[in-house]
Each structure stands twice: as C-alpha cells, then as structure tokens.
Amino acid sequence: MPLTRSEATSLVAKTAARCGQAADRIRPYVRNTELATCAAFDEAVGADVYFKMENRQHSGSFKIRGAFNRLLTLTPQQRSAGCVTASSGNHGAAVACALQSLAIDGVIFVPKHTSSAKIEAIRAYGGDVRFFGEDGLDTETYARDFADREGLFYVSPYNDHEVIAGQGTCGTEIESALPDVDTVFVAVGGGGLVSGVGSVLKARNPDTMIYGCQPQASAVMAHSVAAGRIVDMESDATLSDGTAGGIEQDAVTFPIVRAVVDEFVVVSEAEIAAGMRLFMGSMDESIEGAAGVAVAAMLKQRSGLADRKIAVIICGGNISGDDLARVNSGAV
C-alpha cells in the first residue's frame, strides 16, 4: 500500500533529521565537495546547472558518507567484533577506507563482475576482498549470512537508516550552498543516496523536483515503484555497475524512495555514454557510469528544465580503464 500524505511527510522529516545529525558526526571525515558549473551544460539545458562533485570525495564516491556514519554509530562491542559488507565496488572502497581510519577489522564481498578499478580501490585501503555472486543482491545475501555465522556486524550498502543518513549529508551540503535549488538528478541503485538527499531537500521545500535516474539495463527500483513492491528481475550488463542489481525485499529505502522521488528517468547505454563524454570533455575529469546516468537523465529531460536551478550529483569517479576507453572511443 502507498504511504498516506501524512505518513510520507513524517518519514521524510525523520530521515532529514537523521541526515542533519549525520552531517555533524561525519564532518571531520569527509569532504564538502564542490558545486561545479559548466557553460556548455547551462546552454544545452537552458538552465543553471550545478554538479555536486562527489567523484572528488575520499575513496572516489559519495559512499564514504554512509560508511563513516554507520561505523561511527557502532557500539564498542560491535567495533571490536569487526564488520562485513557487500558491494559492487564503491561502498566496499568506502567501508575499507572507514575501517582503516577507525582501526576496525572487516571483510568486503564483491560480485564476480566488479570493476577492476573498484577492486583496486578497496585493496588500496587494505580491504580484505572476497568474491561471491553474479548479482549485487546475491552478494548482499551471502555477506549478511556470513556476518550472522561469524558474529560480525553487517554494513548494508543502502538498507540501513544510518547509511541513508550518511548519504543524505550530500543533500545538506547542496541545501547550504544552493538554497534555491529546485530540481535534483540522482542516480539510483538500492536507493540510499536518493532517500537521504531527497528527504533533506523535500523537508526544506516539498516542491523540489527529485528525479531518480537509472540505466535501462537494470532499472529495478523504477520497476519496483511502478509495481508497488520490490520486484525480482534480471539485470543486463551496464556502464552503471554501481547502480546495477537487485534490491533486498525488506529494503528500508523503498518507502522513502516512493515518498521523495517525483519521477524516474531511465536511460540507455548509448545515452549514458554520450552524457559521460559531454561531461568529461567539458569538465576535463573522468566519471563513472552511475554518474553518467544522472547526467544523461538531465539531458533527456532538458526540454522541460528551462530556467530551473538544477543540481546533478556526480556520485563517483571510479571507472576502469577498459570502460573509459570504450566510452571515449564511441564504442558504446
């Protein structure tokens, strides 16, 4: 059943409050990343476009926010026992970075097809990387069971209110730097980032337009919201490996996503690659496929965005050399 208006408002307010607490907690550990502008995009869209440059964040993505917030809220007993997580890459690198910083032991499980760049990033922070599964959901299920067997704390990539709160600090920074923002594009996988950011900005101004952006090859959340339940569906290979895969049936993100996302935009691999090329050519720095999804979604919606104040979250910059070469060569 969909949430009532009052239930949705309450859920958004509670999530936004957690995000505010998280912002204070993790401030010493994360970067307040820039809101960058680019005349080429302003002209292409006919609006003021700002890019939240989380590709410049520690570990190369926004995921460091949720990782630190979750680990900083553990009890002393949980810290001493150690942690387990599952990730397609960025969350794993973020958790490895936070574990190293806070001197906590942990294991990171990744799907077999995970980007080599993201595996290298995890190992660079001393992460104990182990492989399991073909789909992100398979990996999550195995890692959670492993944590239960071994008496370790499971750090979910998205299915955790404190992880969501950490990711939402990206929204508190946007709100502070760009208080009149009225449109936001966010790549969506399990929904942690859009849940947090959307709650912060909707709590401030319910009329803020939140677009959830997904690759056509793995638009699980978009299909789930349309169906009114989390659906089990196959995902195809995509440049946006950071958003690919299934969603846990009990995901706490699902009702929040339904409350904050006004519209989903689903983009093809060709559209993702074109968005990445335009961004990288204009900004002279690399981004990963999930960030390209948000850029591509904005370009796809451009006819309805004139004169708006837009924030696009560039959620990460960890891309393999092979994928970068494919995108730049026009092979995708």
Buried (B, 14 or more C-beta within 10 A) or exposed (E): EEBEEEEBBEBBEBBBBBBBBBBEBBEEBBEBBBBBEBEEBBEBBEBBBBBBBBBBBBBBBBBBBBBBBBBBBBEEEBBEBBBBBBBBBBBBBBBBBBBBBBEBEBBBBBBEBBBEBBBBBBBEBEBBBBEBBEBBBBBBBBBBEBBEEEEBBBBBBBBBBBBBBBBBBBBBBBBEBBEEBBBBBBBBBBBBBBBBBBBBBBBBEEEBBBBBBBBBBBBBBBBBBEEEEBBEEEBEEBBBBBBBBBBBEEBBBBBBBBBBBBEBBBBBBEBBBBBBBBBBEBBEEBBBBBBBBBBBBBBBBBEEBEEBBBBBBBBBBBBBEEBBEBBBEEEB
